[in-house]
Amino acid sequence: MKLTRRDFAAGMAAGIVAPHIITRARAQGATVKIGMCAPVTGPAAESGGYAIKGAKLALDTVNKAGGILGKQAELIVEDDQTTNPGIVLAFSKLAAQPDIVGFIGSIRSTQVHAIAPDVLKLGKPVMIGGTDPNLTHMGNQWLFRCRPNDSYSGRVIAEYGASTLGKKKWAVLHSTDAFGTAGGKALTEALTKLGVAPVLDQGYANQSQDFTPVVLAIKQSGADVLGSYFTFENDLGIFARQLRQLGVNIPWVGSPSITDVTALKLAGPALYNTYGVADYAEDSTEASKAFANAYHDAYKVVADGQSSWTYDAINVLAQGINKAGSTEPGKIREAILAIKKFPGAEGEYNFDQNGDGLHGYNVVKNEKGSIVFDKHIEFTD
């Protein structure tokens, strides 16, 4: 399904501005319902707003193109409060509604782990953005990832920093949750394969207000490059400012959070000249450019990875249901796994039997606040 800017604009006009139409359709039982867990409140509320916007943009476009199984699609959002208990509660509320046919989960691996047992018990497709590789390798057939996992990001960060930048003395910094632990491990393993042993492996607790001890550890390690996995953009913003204030100006290659709009706003010049691996980069493909233009036209803000993956998740789920010709979960699952060469905002989707749709990353650079695309690296193994 190829989507143009005209499709996007028409979709917006047909959906967002006409809530009475959706209300009437609901009363007639004529909608296909999709549930979404998102951080409406809590420290990730701003990025959660972008995620919801991306999903709504896709939903309106799907509806303009004919909907799902000939019906208009409807999005039902529950606040996950940016916490594990919060998303468990949010998902339980959505799961209790039998007419919801599929779900959009979290971008945060630790939250996906929290709801995974309930997802398995429910037995309906859940699109996720968490990048811990283990999520699609733990026997849960209902998780479908709409971002590349961190077995790829670790390899790209290591290769770019060691080969392109020529740096050998690495400080590896990561959160101590499921995402950060898995990401730090993937990066260290990738560096080891390149014959590079990190001089520092440093964890930190989410929602830290003072990163001074972490910065001093990096400074004292003698590292000449920093590789990072930050779960929350507000943590990254605080750390970046303190890093520069304490005089550490080594090259920095970060996981996708280093490119998110929220992090850029919080950190400002402290992130200039840093590099990131990004699942979404505006100039990487024609589909990415079309999404960026449509998102900006609709919301007057720049798109980022928070909005691109939910946009793709809705489109992939809709295509899966339409291809299945049914809302029966097993048929939807098989249809999603059969999706190949689907042009999304994040890249070309080719699902494997584990539920991973993407298998590479973009390398980007922060040039005075603008994220500039460098190259895409795709893996076949």
HELIX and SHEET records of a PDB file:
HELIX    1   1 ARG A    5  GLY A   15  1                                  11    
HELIX    2   2 PRO A   19  ALA A   27  1                                   9    
HELIX    3   3 ALA A   45  LYS A   64  1                                  20    
HELIX    4   4 ASN A   84  ALA A   95  1                                  12    
HELIX    5   5 SER A  109  LEU A  122  1                                  14    
HELIX    6   6 PRO A  133  THR A  136  5                                   4    
HELIX    7   7 ASP A  150  GLU A  159  1                                  10    
HELIX    8   8 TYR A  160  THR A  164  3                                   5    
HELIX    9   9 ALA A  178  LYS A  193  1                                  16    
HELIX   10  10 THR A  212  SER A  221  1                                  10    
HELIX   11  11 GLU A  233  GLN A  245  1                                  13    
HELIX   12  12 PRO A  256  THR A  259  5                                   4    
HELIX   13  13 VAL A  261  ALA A  267  1                                   7    
HELIX   14  14 GLY A  268  LEU A  271  5                                   4    
HELIX   15  15 GLU A  286  TYR A  299  1                                  14    
HELIX   16  16 GLY A  305  ALA A  324  1                                  20    
HELIX   17  17 PRO A  329  LEU A  337  1                                   9    
SHEET    1   A 5 GLN A  72  ASP A  79  0                                        
SHEET    2   A 5 THR A  31  ALA A  38  1                                        
SHEET    3   A 5 ILE A 100  ILE A 104  1                                        
SHEET    4   A 5 VAL A 126  ILE A 128  1                                        
SHEET    5   A 5 LEU A 143  ARG A 145  1                                        
SHEET    1   B 7 LEU A 200  TYR A 204  0                                        
SHEET    2   B 7 TRP A 170  SER A 175  1                                        
SHEET    3   B 7 VAL A 225  TYR A 229  1                                        
SHEET    4   B 7 TRP A 252  GLY A 254  1                                        
SHEET    5   B 7 TYR A 275  ALA A 278  1                                        
SHEET    6   B 7 GLY A 360  GLU A 367 -1                                        
SHEET    7   B 7 SER A 370  GLU A 378 -1                                        
SHEET    1   C 2 PHE A 342  PRO A 343  0                                        
SHEET    2   C 2 GLU A 348  TYR A 349 -1                                        
END                                                                             
